Amino acid sequence: MNGCLKKSGAPSLEELKKSPGFPKPEDYTLGNIAVIECTEEIPCNPCETSCPKNAITVGNPITNLPTIDFKKCIGCGICAAKCPGIAVHLINLNYAPDKALITFPYEYLPLPEVNEYVTLVDRMGKGVCDGKVEKVTSIKSYDLTKLIAVSFDKKYYEDVISMKRIK
């Protein structure tokens, strides 16, 4: 796969499904997993070097697209916090019977608060659905990146990747 994207500025779901770091339908049954939406063949490997379970591989050359062994992934989120391209988020389809949980990096102020309702957005920034902030994680090893976990109607799990910025 080459790193060129269509003129939309963001990879389509079809393009992402051809990417080596994107989960197959059966991978989502494993619980909280990292979803790597990296389609740029650039010299980058913080996802690989930060993974405590060695679940992510970029290898040599460093311009390879990352691959992930979903059976090794523990959904810790370190890769999401360390990715400089904000190309990794976590999805847990087993969160609740009708709810999924997405965890994504967030580097804006103000931060959302737990129990706050937010608008979740797609890859182009368009609103998809509302979600409830369940957790805001700030760990020193994440540097200045926070991880925001939001529950939402699981039927949108392939569409949402982040939230609308709070004004």
N, C-alpha and C positions, 0 to 999 in steps of 0.2 A: 504494500500500500504506500503510495507516495504521500507526502505531507501536505499536498495542496488541497485547499478547501474550496467549495463552491463559493460564489460571490456573496452568499448570505452572511459570511463572517463567523459562522459557527457550524460545526459538523452536524449533518442530519443524523437522525436515529439510524437510518440505513447505513450511512458511512461508519458510524460508531460500532454497529453490530459486526462489521468486517474487521474491526480493530482487535489486535490480540489481547488487550487488557479489558475488554468489555465482556460482562458475564453472559453466559447462555441461560436460557430459561431455568434449567435444572440447578444452576448455581445459586439462584435466589432462594431456593428451599433450605440452604445451609444456615440461614440466620443473617446476622449483621455482617455484610461483606463490603469490601472496597470496590467501587466502580471507577475504573480509570478511563477517562474520556480524552486521552492524549492521542492526537493524530499528527503531531508535528515531529518530524525526524530531525531533532536538534540535539546538540550535546547537553544532555540532562539526565541525572539519575538519582536525585534525592529520595524518590519513592523507594528505590531499591536499597540504598544505603541506610535508610531510616527504619526499614521493616524489621522488627525484632524476631520474626519467624521465618525470614528469608522466603517469603511468599511471592515477592515481586522480583522479576529479573529483567534487566536491561541488557546486561552483558557487554560484549565487545563486537562492534564498535559502540561507543557511548551514544550514538545517534539512533540505535535501535528503538523501536517502540516497546514500551514495557509489556510484559506478560505477567499473569498472576495465577498462582495455584490457589484456587478458592478453598480447597480443603485445608490449606495451611493458614489462610487468612483468619485472624481472630477479631477483625473489626475494631481494632484499637484506635484507629484514626490518625496515627502518627504520620502516615503517608499523605493524608489529606492536609494536615497542618504544614507539612514540609514542602509540598509541591509549589514551586514558584509560579506556575501557570494556572493555579487554582483549577486543575483538571481532574481532581479526585474528590469523590464524595462517598459516603457510606449509605447503604440501603438495608433496612431490615423489614422484610415482608412478613416476618413472624411476630411482629410487635404486638398486634392485637387482631382479633378476628376480622375487623373491617378497616383497620388502620395500619399504615406502614410508618416507619420512622426513617427520615432522611437526616443525615448529619453532614454538614458542609462547612468549609472554612469561611470565616467572616472577618473582614479587616476594616470595618467602618465603625464610626461612633455616631450616635449612641448605639450601644448594644441593646438588643431586645431583652426583655425580661421573661423569666420562667412564667408560664401560664398566659403570656400575651398571645393574641391571635395576630398572625401575619399573613401576607399574601405570598404564596409560593409562585415562582416564575419558571418558565422554560428556558431553553438555551439562547433564545433571542431576547429574553427579558420580559416576555409577555406573561401577564397573570394567568395562572392555571386554576388555582383553588386556594382556599384558606387552610391554614394549619395552626396548630397550637405549639408554642415553644415549650419543650419538655426539659431542656437542659442547656446551659451555657458553660462550656468548659474552657478554662484558661489555665494552662500548665506552663511553667517556666520553659520547659524544653520546646514548646511550640513557638518560642520567641514572642512576637506580638500578635500572632494569629489566634483567633478564638474559634472553637468549633461549636456550632449551633445545631441542636437536635430538635426537629420539628415533626410532630405526628400529623398525618393527613390521610384522606381517603385513599386507600391503596390502589384504586383503579387508575390513579395518575402516576404510578411509580416510574414509568418510563419517560414521563414528560417533565417532572419537576427536577431542578438541580440546585436551586438557591431560593432566596427570598428577596422581595422588593426592599430596597434600601429605606430605612426609617429616616424621615426628614427631621 
